[in-house]
Amino acid sequence: MRSPAAAQFYQRLWELDEGYAQVNRALERMRSIRGFHPDELARCSALAAEARAVTLSYLLEVLQESESKEAGRLFRTRRRREARQDDA
């Protein structure tokens, strides 16, 4: 992943993670409001935690694939350059 794209990706990843943290904080604060069932709020928190894990796992998997391809491309470029230097 190129630098500007990588910076944008990591910014968005942080925003997503922070968004899920905000959801969990809000759900926790809801516990102090009468009328909400604590067990149901706990279930909602668990669902949010699952959604966070699934989302971040998918995005990081895509990043890993991209970085692996880039590493392979850079490795091949370096090997060709080294082979040319050895031949010279």
ABEGO torsion letter per residue (X at the ends): XBAAAAAAAAAAAAAAAAAAAAAAAAAAAAAABBGBBAAAAAAAAAAAAAAAAAAAAAAAAAAAAAAAAAAAAAAAAAAAAAAAAAAX
